[in-house]
Amino acid sequence: VAIRNVRRDANKAADGLKNDGLPEDDCDKLKGEIDDLTKSYTKKIDDALKAKTAELMEV
């Protein structure tokens, strides 16, 4: 949930930059980078969760 909140805030900031004169293409690129980072960190969290679950199941 926290990652989605950060992504939402970052996308709002990108929209604010677009309203301040940032070209739409640059705004779309920025939002794409935000989504890529979000996916990356979500995957890291999922991997850590799977590893911890496997570790606990060994006991």
Secondary structure by P-SEA (a helix, b strand, c coil): caaaaaaaaaaaaaaaaaaacccaaaaaaaaaaaaaaaaaaaaaaaaaaaaaaaaaaac
